[in-house]
Amino acid sequence: MTRKLSYTVIGAGFAAITAAMQLRARDQQAQITMIAPKAEFIYLPSLIWIPSGKRSADDLRIPLDRFIKRHHINFITNTATGIGNGGRTVLTDNKKVQNDGLIIACGGRFIKKLPGIEHAITPCEGIASAEAIRDRLNAMDVGTIAFGFAGNPKEPAAMRGGPMFEFLFGIDRQLRKESRRDDFKLVFFCPAPRPGARLGEAAVDRLLDRMKAQDIDLHIGHKIKGFTDKKVTTEGGEFAADLIIFMPGMTGNSWFAQSDLPLSPGGMIKANKYCRVEGMKGTYVAGDAGSFPGPGWMPKQAHMADLQAKTAAINLVDELAGKTPVEEFRTELVCLIDSMDKGALVYRTKKRQFMLPPLRIGHWAKQAFERQYLKKLR
């Protein structure tokens, strides 16, 4: 009788969900274990709608009980703290979990080194951050709101710029609908002189022109020095800010460096084009946790995490079956920059790129994708 294989997936986000589904689809008999602090999924792309009340926490926080049962998954509610035995052991807060194959899909973390960064809200950290933005906006009658993002200088791909454009244009639209826009000054800041360049040069021009047309001040091309509760300081000067919404660059989780994992200069797990961790058998990575070969515009986004997770699962199953992994992930940027009632589609591959103007159908498409994705978890 053939022994059942044991797969472990670390995480409960986009990459982890896709990895678990793909593993089950390709091996009906295997034992699949997921490890995460909570058996719940947070639909991060729709955090942009929390400040306006278009979405609530309960809309975006999805318990995974039905998903776990439907796919026959062993879920361990715990936090991964390390990898041992060449990837065959996952260390957690209070136990060791053995496996035949491992997919690391636990995401990364934001770099919080700038002085005074505690005064800024990082929206993609989760529901609580988006709610904090909502509450601060509701409490303000007048003031200056600063929106910005930065990268990891050692890992150019490790940034989240797209959501910041959505928060910027979404809050601008929200204030206009509330007849409050004239009482607020909006400022966009970024150390890059051409923010959003990964979306394509034409997209950058359109975004900057849109900001100017909507009376959004620009403070770009200057390295950020720090924050206070009332101010943003850069090498190009400083400006007042009553609310700072800022997305720092990303790096790997702190336990990566303690696990003999091969790391990129930016602190992510180094992987090849098959999503296999360099030099480690039966160990793969997908999503924000990994550093992958490819163009500099390769995004850190849910869509890319799904593509990498599918590739990782296919190759892991093949490797444990004695086959040579050959599946390569597709590098593709698909972004709908939403502004509450319209969405601008940005699309980029190695062969083509384009950006559509903000359209109502773009907003409807973003909502439709949300419904379709969450349907498979509920």
N, C-alpha and C positions, 0 to 999 in steps of 0.2 A: 504494500500500500504506500502511495506517494505521500510524503509529509507535506502538510499545508505550510505554505510560506507565510512569513510574518512581515508585514510592512508597517512602518511608522511614519506618520506625517506630523510635523511640528507646526502648529498654528491653527487658526480658525477663520482666516480671512479669505480673500478671493483665491489666491494661489493654493491654499490648503484645501478649500472646498473642491476646486477643480481637480486637484491631485487625487483626493480620496475618491471622487466619482469616477475618474479615469482608471484608477487602480481596480476598483470594484468591477467596472465594465470589462476589464481585461482578465480578471481572475476572480471568478465567482466563489471559489473555495478558500481563498486566502483570509488570514486574520489581518484586519486593518485597524490600526490604533491611531487615534488622533490625540495630541497633547496640547492643551491650551488652558489658560487661567479660568476661562468660563466657556460653557457649552452654548455660546451665542455668537451670532454673526452681526456685524455692524455694517450697514450699507453706506460706506463713506461718501460716494459721489453725490448723495442727496443731502449732505450736511449743509450745503449752500442754501437750502430752502428752510432751514430752521429759524434763522433770524427774522424772517418775514411771517412765520407761523404757517407756511405752506406745508411743512412737515413737522412732526413731533418726534420725541425720542422713541415712543412706542411704534411709530411707523417704520423706524430704521433699525431697531434692535430686534433681531429675529432669534428666538430660542431654536436650538438645533436638535431638539428631542426627536422630532419626526424625521428629519434628515438622517440622524444617527440610526434610528430604527429601520428606516427604509433601505439603507445601504449596509446594514449589519456591521456597524462600526463600534469598536470598543473605545469609548471616550474617557480619557484620563484628565480630570480637572486638576491641573497642576501647572507649574511654570518650569520650562526647560532651563537648566543651568549649565549644561555642558554636554559634550560628546566624547565618548571614550571607545577604546577597543576598535580603532579604525572606522568608527561610524556605527558599529554594531550595538553600541550601548548609548542610550540617551539618559543623561542624568537630570533629575528633577529635584524639586525642593525636598522630597522625602522618600524617593524610590528610584530604582534603576529599571529602565525598560529596554528589553532586548529586541533585536530585529534581524531579519535577513536583508532588508533593504530599507533605506531611509530617504525621505524627501524633507528638506528643511524649507519651510514656507511660513516663517514666523514674522516676516517683515523686518524693518530696521528701526532706527530711532532718530529723532531730530537732534542736531548739534545745538546744545544750549550753553555756549561758551561766551557769548557776547555780554559785556557788562550791562546789567539792568534788564536782561531779557525776561526776567520775571514780570516785568511791567507790560509785556506784549502777550497777546493771545495767539496761540498756534492752532488754527481751526481744524486741521486734519488730525489732531491728536484724539479727536473723538467727539461724542455727543455733548459732553460737559463743556467743551470749549465753544462749540457752536451755540449752546444755550447761554454761555457767558456773553457772547457777542450780542445775542438777542436782548438779554437783560440790560446790558450797558446801553444799547441803542434806545431801548424803551425809556430809560431813565434820563436820556440827554434831550435838552431842548435846543441847544446850539453847540457848536464846537467844531473841532478839526479831527477828522478820522484819517489815519495813515494806513495804507495797505502796501505791503512789500514782501519780497522773497529774496533768498540768497541760495547759493549752492555750496557744495563741498569742493574746495579748490583742488583736492587730491582725487576727486571722483566726479568729473563733470556731469555725468548722467544722474547723479544722486540729488535730484531736486524735484520739487513739486511747484511748478509755476502756474500750470493751468487752473487749479482751484482758486488761486489768488485773483486771477482775472475774473473768475465767476463771482467771488465775493465782492470784488470791486464794482463790477457792472450790476450785480444783483442788488447791492445795497443802494447804489445810485438810483436804480429804478424804484426800489422800495420807498425811498425818501421822496421821490417825485410823486408816486401814487398817494402818499400820505400828505402831500402838499407841504413838505418840510425841507425840501432840497435847498432852498435859498438860505436856510438857517445854518447850513453846514458847508464846510470846506473839505474837499476830498483831495488827498495827496497820494500819489503812487511813487514808491521809491524802490530802487534796486541798484546793486553795485555794477551790474552789466549795463553798458551803454546801449545795447540792443536787447532788452529783456524779451524772453520768449523766442529766442532765435531757433530753438529746437523745433518750433512749429513751422519754420520756414521764413525766409527774409520778407516775402510778400505779406505774410501774416503779421510780422512785427510792425510793418508800416501801417497796416490796417488798424491794429490795436492801438498804436500811438496816436494815429489820426482820430480814432474814436474817442480816446481819452480827452484830447484837446477839444473836440466837438462837444463833449459833455461837461466841459468846464472842470476837468480833473487836472490838478497841478502835477507836474512831473519833476522828480528829483532823482535822476538816474546817472549812472556812470561814476559813482563815488562809493568807495569802500565804507561799509557801515562800522562805526566805532562803538555805538552803544545806545542805550535808552534810559529815560527816567519815566516817571509816571505822567510827565507832561511834555516830553521832548524826544525827538529822534536826532541823533548826532552822526554825521558822516564826515569823511575827509573833505567833502565839498561844502561843509557848513552844517547848520542845524535848523530845525523848524519845530514849531509847537505842534503837539498832538495830544488830544484829550482821550483818544482811543487808538491803540496801535494793534493792528492785525498783521501778523508777520509769520512767514513760513521759512524757517532756517533750512540749510542744507541737511542731508541725511547721511548717516553712517550706520555701521553694523551694530548689533546688540553687544553689550559689554562682555557677555560670556563667550562670544566667538573667539576672542583673543586668548581665552583660557582653555581652549579645546583642541589645540594643535590643528585647527582648520587653516588652510591656505587663504590668506587675506590679501586683498588689493591694497594699494596705498591709502585708499579712502576708508578702509575698515570693513569692506564687504567680502563675502565668501567668493573666492575665485572659481569660476566654472568655465567649461569649454562650450562649444556651440551645440553640444548635446545636453547641456544643463548638468552634466556630471561634475562633481567637485574634483578639482585637480588632484590627482594622485591618490584618490580614495575610491575603493571598489564599492559598488552598491550604494553610493551616497550621492544624492542629487540636491539641487537647490533651485528654487523658483521665486520670482517676485522680487520685492524690495531687499531681501536679504542677500541677493547675489550680485556679483560683478561679472558681466557677460561680454564676450567679444561682439563687436558690432559698431555701427556708426555712432558718433558723439551725440546724435539727437535721439538715440534710443530712450523711450520714456520710462519713467517709474509711474505706472498707472495700472488700474485694474485689468484693462484689456491685455496689456503686455504680460502681466502676471498670469492670466489665464492661458495665454499661448505657451509660456514657458512651463507652466505646471502640466499641461497636456503632454508636452514633449518629454518632460522629466518622467512622467508615469509610463509612457510608452517605452522609453529606453530602459527604465529600471526593470520592468517586467521582462523585456527581451534579454537584458543582461543576466537576470537570474534564471532564465530559460537556456542559458548557454549561447545566446546569439550576440553578435556584435551590435552595439547601439549605433544606429545610423540616422535617426530622426533628428532634424534640425528645426529649431523654432523660427517662425516667421517674424521678422522685425517690422512692426507696423504701428504707426501712431494714429489713433482715432480719438478725437477730442471734440466734444460738443460744449462750447463755451456758452453757458446758459446765463440769461439775465432776467429770470423770473417769468417772462412771457414770450421770449424769443431765444433761439439758440443758433450760434454760428459754428458750422462744422469745419473742423480742420482735419485733413487726411494727409498722411505722408508714408511713403515706402521708399525703398532704394531707387525706384524707377520714376516715381511721380509724386507730386504734392500739390495741394490746392486748399483754399479756404473759401467757404461760402459766406455771404453776408448774413447777419442775424435774421432769422425767419421764424415764424410761428411754428412751422412744421419741425424745426430743429428742437424747439422746446417740447413739442408733443412726442418726438422720437425719444428724447431723453427720459420722459415719463414712461413711455411704452417699454423701454429697455429695463427700467427699474421694476415694473410690474412683472415682466417676463422672467427676470433673474430671480426675484424673490419668490415667485410662484413655485420654483423647484425646491425651495427650502421650507415652505409652509405646509 
